[in-house]
Amino acid sequence: MQIQYLLRSILEVAVVIPIGLFCLITFMPRLKVKAPFCIGIYTLSTLVFSVVFGTLRVNYKLNINYILLIVATFALGFVLLSINENKMKIIYIFISATSFTSSIMLFGYLLEAHQNQYNNYYDVEGWGLVIRIAMLIVFFAAFFFMLKKIRWLMDSSELGNVWAVVWLVPLVFIVGNVMMIPHNYILFTFGRIKAIYTTIATVQLVMNLVFQYMLYYIAKNIAAKNQSQQQAQMLSIQAAQYEGLQRHIQATSKLRHDFKHTARTAVALAQEGDNEGLIKLLTDYGIEIEKSHTQTIFTQNSTLNAIIGYYYARARELEIICNWRVSLPEKINIDVTDLCSVVGNLLENAIHATKLEDDIHNRYITFKADLEENGDIYIVTTNGFSGKTKKEHGRYLSTKKNGSGLGIASVKSTAERYGGIASFYNDEKTFYADVMLKQKSN
């Protein structure tokens, strides 16, 4: 019988293990060591803690909540040290998983009280432990079902400094759940205590779920709003390019109209032997022609060409040396908004970094976009910059005064959605961006 109590006590403590696993799996791409090794070490070490403290609990009738707090603190420390990510995001996931686990514990206490009304929470659980483990399995399955959305929320949402405070909400649920723990199960036999307890426990769990959904919903709305702003910006850029094209057409039309007059004047000057006048006439005409040829066609895809042309004009205005080459067809099996977003973010960042460079010989941007034979699209930018960067957990942050650094995150997110990759790196004087996108199959 003592062995049964011991095993059940160890299992009660071991319910902490899934909490850390939620964090490690959520941030698996950001683990400092290989995922199997990290998850294995965490599970083994936490299991050892569970065996030790589970044994102490049986032998000395220790408070299970204090034991869970100790083991949970170890689990939190482990994941914080193992994941290369914003600490507040890690804490948010950990606290959120703990809040759901604590809600599940309340239903375990409810069943245990129904089976053994003369026990209290110091006693090792029986059927209550079974329902707790069963609900944890369901919760774990739901977690995997929602994993893609959770990772998007962590990696691509634009909530900024919200993570510094949002973890307090699930912490409040934890505190509420702890205060709901019945000290003596006999209390459930009085009046409507059991019904009230069940209602409050259920309401807290539902409110927690609603909060998590609302946070995701708000993040999606913010992302959609920003995407709409990007689309509006693209339309504005296209309109500006269209106006420029109209001016170009008008200018070239005037040149064609004036050509006969210029040619006749040139012939007259040549016949009169006025070489200086002829040279001046031809020079002025050449300047007019040069001014009229400001429109550069990079690709037959009009939307993409407008974006590239817009940033090309900006770079030239800032006297940045441009070596840009685009080899992309008119029709591409990638959403034009996504492609323009990637190109726009890359060129925006490159221009901002380059214009801050004091060395005039290092003020350049090389931009290339090619379609490979296998259908993959490669976009590469190389630009000179001052060498000053801001990083947090290996990620580049914006150097703009009010910038959020979300441009690079947006490019990475888009690349991942198209089965590609996006990498950014730099040396003392050069910043590199390499992006690969896979086209959608027809």
N, C-alpha and C positions, 0 to 999 in steps of 0.2 A: 504493500500500500504506500509506503514511504517513497518508493521509486516512482509511482504514479504521480504523487504530489510534486515530486522533484521535476519530472518531465513537464507537467502542466505549468509549474512555476517558471521553468526556463522558456516555455512557449509564450507565456504572458510577457516576459521581458523581450523576447525576440520579435514582438510585433513592431519594434522600432526599426528593424532591418529594412522593411520596404520603404520607409520614409527617406532614408539616405539613397536607396536605389532609385527612387523617383528622380532625385536631383542628378545623380550620376548618369542616368539614361537620358534625361532631358538635355543635359549639356555634354553628351558624349563627344561631339565634335570638338569640344573645348577642353577635354581632359589633358592633363600634363603628361600622362603616361598612357600606354596602350590600354584600351577599354577593358579587355578581358582580365588583364593583370590587376587593374585598379578595382574593378568590381569584385574580383575574387578576394583581394586583400581586405576590402571593406567588409564583405560578407563574413569572411573567416574571423576577423578581429572582433566584429560586433557579436558574432555567435559566441566567441570566447567570453566576452563581457556578459552575455545572456546566461551562460552556464555558471559563471562565478557568482553573479548577483542573484540569479534564480536560486542557487544553493543557499546563499546567505539569507535570502528571504524566508525559505522554509525553516532553516535552523534557528533564526532569531526573530521571526515574525515581523519583518521589516515592512514599512509602508511601501506598497508597490509604486505609488506615484512618485516618491522620492527616487526610487531605483530607476524608473523610466526617465526621470529628468536627468539623472547622471548619464545614462546610456545615450539619451538623445543629444546631450551636450557633446559627448564624444563623437557621435555621428555627424553633427553639424560641423565640428572642428575638422573632421576628416574630409568632408566634401568641400569645405572652404579652401583647404590646402590643396585639394586635388584638381580643382577646376579653375581654368584661366578665364575668368569672366567677372563682370561687375558683381561685387560681393552682395549688394542689395538685391539683385535679381536671384542669386542663389538662396539668400535668406528668405525671400518671398516664396519660392518654390518649397523650401523646407518647411516653413511655417504653415503654408497652405496644406501640404500633405499631412502635417501634424494635426492641423485642425480637423481634417476629415477623419483621421485615425482616432482622435479623441471623441468625435461624435459616434463613431462605431463602438467605442468602449462603453458609451452610455447604454446602448442597446444590449450589449453583453451583460452589463450589470442588471438590466431589466429582466432578462431571461434567468439569470442566476438567482435573482430575488424570488422569481416565481417558483424555481425549483427548490431553493434552500432559504426560506424566509427568515430563519434564525441565525444566518451567517452575517458577516459584514465584509467590507472591501479588503480587510486584512487577510481574509481566507483565500486559499488558492481556488481559482474558478474551475467549474466543471463544464456544464452545457453552455454557460455564458461565453466561455473561451471558444467553444465550437462555433457559435454564431458569429463571434468576432472574427475568427479566421476565415469563415465563409464569406463574410461581408468584405474583408480585406482582399480576398481573391477577386470578387466582383469589382471592387474598386480598382485593383491592379489591371484588370481586363479593360475597364473603362478608360484608365489612364493611357494604355497603349492605343486605344481607339482614338483618343484625343491628342496623341503625341505630336502629330504634325502641326496641329493648331497651337499647342503649347510652345513648341519650338519657334513657330512664327512669331508668337507673342514675345518671346525672349530675344529673338534675333532681329526681327524686321519691323516690329511695331515702333511707333514714334512717340513714346510716352515720356521720354527724357528723364527729368528729375523726379517723376512720379514714383519711381521705384524706391526712392529714399523714405517714403512714408506709407506706400500702399500695403506693405507687409503688416502694418499695425491692425488692419481690418481682420485678417484671419487670426491674429494674435488675440483680439477681443473675443472671437469665437472660442478659442482655446480656453481662455479664462472663464468664459461662461460655462463651457463643458466641465471644467474642473470643479467649479462651484456646484454643479449638478450631481456630482458623485455622491451616492447615498452612503452615509456612515453605517447605518444599520438597515438591513433589508426588511426588517419587520415594519418599517415605516410605510411600505407599500400596501400594507393590509388595512391602513386607516382610510376610511372614506374614499374619496376620489383621487387620492395621491398618485396612484399608479397611472390613471388616465391623464392627469395634469402633467406628470413627469414625461410620459410618452409624447404628449402633444408638444411640450417645450423642446424636447430632444429632437423631434421631427422638424419643428419650425426652424430651429437653429441650423440643422443640416440643410434644409431647403434654402434658407437665407444665404448660407455659405455658397451653395451652388449658384444661386441667382447672382450673387456678387461676382463670382468668377466669370459667369457668362457676361455680365454687364461690362466688366473690365475688357474682355475680349471684344465685345460689341463696340465699345467706345474706341478701342485701338483700331478696329477695322474701319470705323467711320472716319477717324482721323486720316488713316492711310488712303481711303477713298477720296477724301477732301483734297489731300495733297496731290493725288493722281489727277483729279479734276483741274487743280491749279496748273499742273504740268501740261495737261491737254490745252488749257486756255493759253498758257505761255507759248505752246507750239503753234496754236492758231495765230497768236499775235506775231510770232516770228515769221510764219508763212505769209501773213498779211504784209509785213514789212518787206519780205523778199519779193512779194508780188508787186508792191509799189516800186521797189528798186528795179524790177524787171520792166515795168511800164516806163520808168524814166530812161532805162537803157534803150528801149525800143524807140522812144521819142528822140533820144540823142542820136542814135544811129540813123534814124529816118532823116533828121536834119542834115547829118553829114552826107547822106546819099543825095539829098536835095541840093546841097551846096557843092557837090563834087564837080558838076559841070562848070560852075562859075570859077572854082578854084583851078580846074584844069585849063580853062581859057586864059585865066590870069597868068598861070605859069608859062603857058606858051608865049604870051605877049612879052613877059619879062625875059624869057629866053631869047626871043627874036631881037629885043632891044639890047641884049647883052648885059642886063642888070642882074649880075650873079648874086650880089648881096640881097637884093630884093627877093630873088627866087629862093635863095636859101632860107631867108626869114619866113617866106610864105609856106614852104614845105615843112619847116620846123614847127611852125604854129599849127599847121594842119595835123602833123604827127602827134603833137601834144593833145589836140582835140580827140584824135582817134584813141590815144592811150587812155584818156579820161573816160571814154565811152565803153571801154572794155573792162568794166569792173565786175561784171557778172561771170562767176566761175561755176561751171557745171561739174559736180563731183560724181553724181549718180543720177540715173533716169528716174529713180524713186523720188517724186517731187517733195514729199513730206520730209524724208530724210535729208534730201539735198538742201531744203530750206534751213534745217537745223544746223547742218555743217556750214553752209554759207553764212549764216548769222554769226557763228562763233569765229569763222575765218575773218569776216569783216572786223569783228571786235579785236581779234589778235593783231591784224594789220594796223588798226588805228593806234594800238599800244606799241607799235614798232617791234612786234615780236616776229622773229624769223619763222616762217611756216614751211614745213615740208610735209604736205598732206597728200595722201594717195588713197583713193577709194575704188575698189574693184568689186562692187556689189550690183547685182541685176535689179531691174525695176520691181520684179515680184519676188518676195521673200516669204517663206513660211514661218515668219515670226511676227507677232503683233507689232504693228508699226509704232504704237505708243510705247511699248516696252523697249523696242530698239532705239527709238529717239530718246527715251529716258536714259538709257545706258550711255549713248553717245553724248548727250547733253551734259550729264553729270561728269563724265570723263573730261570733256573739253572745258567745262566751267571750272573744275578744279585745277586743270593744267594752266589755264589763263590766269586764275587768281594766284597760283604759286609763282608763275613766271614773271608776272608784272612786279612782284616784290623783290626780284633779283636786281641787285645794284650793278653787277657786272654785265655790261651790254653784250659781251661776247657769249654770255650764257643765257641770254633771253631768246629761247627758241622752243618750238613745239614740233615734234614729229608725230604725225597721226596716220595710221594705216588701218584700213578695214578691208579684209579679203574674204572671198568665198573659196573654201578648199574643195578639192575634187569629191571628198566624201560628204559634202553638204554642210560641214561645220563652218561657222562664221568666226573669224578671229579679228579682234579689235585691239590695237596696241597704241598706247601713247607713251611718249618719252619727252620729258621737258626739263629744262634747267630750273633750279630753284635755290633758295638761300641756304638750304641744308637744315633749316629749323623745322622740326615736326613735333606734334603732340601725340602721345600714345597712352592708351590705357588697356592693360591686359592684352598687349600685342596688337591692339586695333588702333588705326589712325583716327585722330579726332580733328575737327575743323580748326584751322588757324584763323578763321574769320572772327571778327569781334563778336558778332551775334550768331555765329554758325553753330550748328548742332553736330556736324560730322556725319549726317545721315546719308550723304551722297554716295559714299563708298559702300555703306551698308545696303543701300538700295540697289546698287550695281551687283553686289554679291547675291542678294536675294533673287534678283531677276535671273542671274546666271544659273543659280541652283534650280529655279523653276523650269529652265530649259535644258536641264541635264548637263550644264557646262560648269565652268570654274571662273573665278575672278581672283587674281592675286595682285598685291600692291607691295612695292618695296622701294628702297632708295639707297643711294650712297651719299657722299658728301655734297655733290653738286647736281645730282640727277635723280628724278623721280620716275618710276616705271609703273605702268598699269597694263596688265595682260588679261584679256577677257575672251572666253570661248563660249559660244552659244550653239546649241544643236537645234536645227530646224525641226518644226513639227512635221510628222509624217502625214501625207495626204490621206 
